[in-house]
Amino acid sequence: MHLLKRQKVENCVTEMLRDGIIRPSDSAWASPITLAPKKDGTTRFCVDYRKINAIT
């Protein structure tokens, strides 16, 4: 992942942890994240749950 995108992801995760939206996990399950461009030029933090959803 590009350095600037990685920093954006780290900032998003830090903010969500701080705000209680997410919590740390030691689960063996994980889903990839991506940053999707929005029409206004900013980015949206997205989680791709398709593979987990396919087996549950």
Backbone as JSON, one array per atom type, in Angstrom:
{
  "sequence": "MHLLKRQKVENCVTEMLRDGIIRPSDSAWASPITLAPKKDGTTRFCVDYRKINAIT",
  "N": [[0.85, -1.17, 0.0], [0.52, 2.22, -0.76], [2.48, 4.76, 0.81], [1.21, 7.19, 1.66], [-1.48, 6.42, 1.62], [-1.4, 4.37, 3.49], [-0.82, 5.84, 5.81], [-3.16, 7.35, 5.98], [-5.02, 5.3, 6.45], [-4.05, 4.35, 8.94], [-4.53, 6.66, 10.47], [-7.34, 6.77, 10.32], [-8.03, 4.36, 11.62], [-6.94, 4.83, 14.17], [-8.53, 7.02, 14.99], [-11.09, 5.79, 15.01], [-10.7, 3.82, 16.98], [-10.22, 5.48, 19.19], [-12.7, 6.78, 19.36], [-14.34, 4.73, 20.08], [-15.59, 3.19, 18.16], [-14.49, 0.97, 16.96], [-12.7, -1.93, 18.19], [-9.72, -3.41, 19.59], [-8.63, -6.63, 18.4], [-7.91, -10.12, 18.63], [-8.56, -12.01, 16.85], [-8.5, -14.71, 14.49], [-9.61, -14.18, 12.12], [-9.84, -11.83, 9.51], [-10.45, -8.92, 7.53], [-9.79, -7.37, 4.4], [-8.92, -3.93, 3.99], [-9.76, -0.91, 2.25], [-9.29, 2.22, 0.58], [-11.68, 4.22, -0.71], [-12.3, 6.49, -3.34], [-14.16, 9.5, -3.0], [-16.78, 11.58, -4.4], [-16.31, 14.23, -3.72], [-13.6, 14.41, -3.56], [-12.36, 13.54, -1.26], [-11.52, 10.66, 0.77], [-12.98, 7.44, 1.43], [-13.07, 5.16, 4.06], [-13.11, 1.76, 3.73], [-14.26, -1.58, 4.35], [-13.77, -4.81, 3.18], [-15.93, -7.25, 3.33], [-16.7, -9.46, 1.88], [-15.55, -12.11, 1.52], [-15.66, -13.23, 4.11], [-18.42, -13.07, 4.53], [-19.25, -14.86, 2.59], [-18.73, -17.36, 3.65], [-20.16, -17.57, 5.95]],
  "CA": [[0.0, 0.0, 0.0], [1.26, 3.47, -0.86], [2.75, 5.34, 2.12], [0.17, 8.16, 2.04], [-2.7, 5.67, 1.91], [-1.17, 3.67, 4.76], [-0.95, 6.84, 6.87], [-4.59, 7.67, 6.07], [-5.65, 4.15, 7.11], [-3.64, 4.38, 10.34], [-5.26, 7.75, 11.11], [-8.75, 6.36, 10.44], [-8.12, 3.33, 12.66], [-6.69, 5.49, 15.45], [-9.73, 7.79, 15.33], [-12.19, 4.88, 15.34], [-10.38, 3.24, 18.28], [-10.42, 6.54, 20.18], [-14.12, 7.09, 19.47], [-15.08, 3.55, 20.51], [-16.3, 2.6, 17.03], [-13.88, -0.34, 16.8], [-11.88, -2.33, 19.33], [-8.66, -4.35, 19.21], [-9.06, -8.03, 18.33], [-6.89, -11.14, 18.38], [-9.22, -13.02, 16.03], [-7.78, -15.23, 13.33], [-10.33, -13.69, 10.95], [-9.59, -10.44, 9.17], [-10.94, -8.51, 6.21], [-8.95, -6.31, 3.84], [-9.49, -2.58, 3.93], [-9.38, -0.12, 1.09], [-9.75, 3.6, 0.59], [-12.42, 4.48, -1.94], [-12.43, 7.93, -3.59], [-15.51, 10.07, -2.99], [-16.97, 12.61, -5.43], [-15.77, 15.52, -3.28], [-12.15, 14.34, -3.55], [-11.87, 12.9, -0.06], [-11.54, 9.2, 0.68], [-13.84, 6.71, 2.36], [-12.47, 3.95, 4.62], [-14.03, 0.65, 3.46], [-13.83, -2.93, 4.7], [-14.32, -5.78, 2.24], [-16.38, -8.42, 4.08], [-17.28, -10.46, 0.96], [-15.07, -13.49, 1.75], [-16.24, -13.7, 5.37], [-19.85, -13.26, 4.31], [-19.46, -16.03, 1.73], [-18.61, -18.61, 4.4], [-20.99, -17.53, 7.16]],
  "C": [[0.9, 1.23, 0.0], [1.36, 4.11, 0.53], [1.65, 6.31, 2.56], [-1.14, 7.46, 2.37], [-2.57, 4.94, 3.24], [-1.34, 4.63, 5.94], [-2.41, 7.22, 7.07], [-5.34, 6.55, 6.8], [-5.31, 4.16, 8.6], [-4.37, 5.49, 11.1], [-6.72, 7.39, 11.33], [-8.92, 5.35, 11.57], [-7.92, 3.95, 14.04], [-7.91, 6.28, 15.91], [-10.88, 6.89, 15.75], [-11.95, 4.17, 16.67], [-10.67, 4.26, 19.38], [-11.89, 6.8, 20.43], [-14.97, 5.89, 19.88], [-15.87, 2.87, 19.41], [-15.79, 1.18, 16.78], [-13.1, -0.66, 18.06], [-10.81, -3.3, 18.85], [-9.18, -5.79, 19.24], [-7.86, -8.93, 18.06], [-7.45, -12.27, 17.51], [-8.33, -13.46, 14.87], [-8.42, -14.73, 12.03], [-10.03, -12.21, 10.74], [-10.14, -10.16, 7.78], [-10.07, -7.37, 5.7], [-9.68, -4.97, 3.86], [-9.01, -1.91, 2.65], [-9.88, 1.3, 1.3], [-10.41, 3.87, -0.75], [-12.55, 5.99, -2.14], [-13.9, 8.35, -3.59], [-15.58, 11.19, -4.02], [-16.35, 13.95, -5.04], [-14.24, 15.53, -3.17], [-11.55, 13.73, -2.29], [-11.94, 11.38, -0.24], [-12.46, 8.61, 1.74], [-13.11, 5.43, 2.77], [-13.49, 2.82, 4.45], [-13.41, -0.67, 3.88], [-14.53, -3.9, 3.77], [-14.65, -7.08, 2.98], [-16.86, -9.55, 3.18], [-16.82, -11.89, 1.25], [-15.6, -14.05, 3.06], [-17.73, -13.96, 5.21], [-20.14, -14.51, 3.49], [-19.41, -17.34, 2.51], [-19.44, -18.62, 5.68], [-22.45, -17.55, 6.82]]
}
